[in-house]
């Protein structure tokens, strides 16, 4: 699952909800955005690894912490927080690593 931020109707609350629901909370994850505007959740590469081609990334979410998965996707406040983080930082983030959102 990914969100294309470069399209006018790409970023929606429902898209963020689906993105969060598509990831497993059984491994570390990180929301990443490519330079071309593709937002996705990475579970293979997290932290500062494999960041070539990224415009920005959020902090790594530790496994078991509830930041992704069905429960996270059902939390309206959390979904809005991630939606806002994407909206505020695309296409001109102040930094390539965002940990306050």
MIMIMI-469655 format. One record per residue (C-alpha): x, y, z; residue in three letters. Coordinates in pm, whole numbers, plus 32768, in hexadecimal, padded with zeros to 4 digits. Example, Ala and Ser with C-alpha at 12.3 -4.5 7.8 and 13.67 -1.06 7.14 Angstrom:
<rs>
84CE7E3E830Cala/85577F9682CAser/
</rs>
This chain:
<rs>
800080008000unk/807C815D7FAEunk/7FF782BD7F84unk/805483977E5Bunk/807384F27EF4unk/80B685917DA1unk/7F4E855C7D2Funk/7E4886597DA5unk/7D6585517E3Cunk/7E7684637EB2unk/7E8984D0801Dunk/7D46848680D5unk/7CF484148234unk/7C7682CB81A5unk/7DBD829680E8unk/7E8382D28228unk/7D9D81E482E4unk/7DD480D581DEunk/7F4B811081DCunk/7F6280E68355unk/7E807FB3834Cunk/7F567F0E8241unk/808C7EF9831Eunk/80DB7DF9842Aunk/811F7E638590unk/81F57D2B85BAunk/832A7DD8852Cunk/83CD7F2F8537unk/833980188431unk/8377817283A5unk/82A2825782CFunk/837582CF81AAunk/833683C0808Aunk/83FB83AF7F47unk/846A84E27E86unk/835784977D88unk/824E84A07E9Bunk/820883347EE3unk/81B982FF8055unk/81E1819B80D4unk/822980DB8210unk/837580268210unk/83B77EFD82EEunk/84F67E82824Bunk/85B77FC88254unk/858080A68383unk/864681B08436unk/8759824A8364unk/878B811F827Cunk/874381248107unk/86DA82928101unk/875282E47FA1unk/862D83677EDAunk/856583CE800Bunk/84E5852F803Aunk/849784F381A8unk/844483E882A6unk/839C83DF83F8unk/84358344852Cunk/844981C9853Eunk/831E812C85E9unk/8383800C86CDunk/82D77EBF869Dunk/81BB7E80878Eunk/81867FF287D2unk/803B8010871Aunk/809E81148616unk/8030803884F1unk/7F337F2684B8unk/7DBB7F1184E3unk/7DB27FB3863Bunk/7E8580DB85C9unk/7DAB81058495unk/7C738116856Dunk/7D0182338642unk/7C74836F859Funk/7D638455865Cunk/7E95838E85EDunk/7E1D837D8484unk/7DEC84F88484unk/7F46852A851Cunk/7FED84628406unk/7F13850A82FCunk/7F80865E8381unk/80EF85F8838Dunk/80E38593821Funk/802286CA81B8unk/810B87B78273unk/824D871C81F4unk/81FC86D18088unk/829687537FA9unk/837F88328075unk/83E3879281C0unk/84C0886082A7unk/8598872B82E4unk/85BF85D0824Funk/8576853283A4unk/843485978450unk/8404853285BAunk/83158640862Funk/81C2862E8589unk/
</rs>
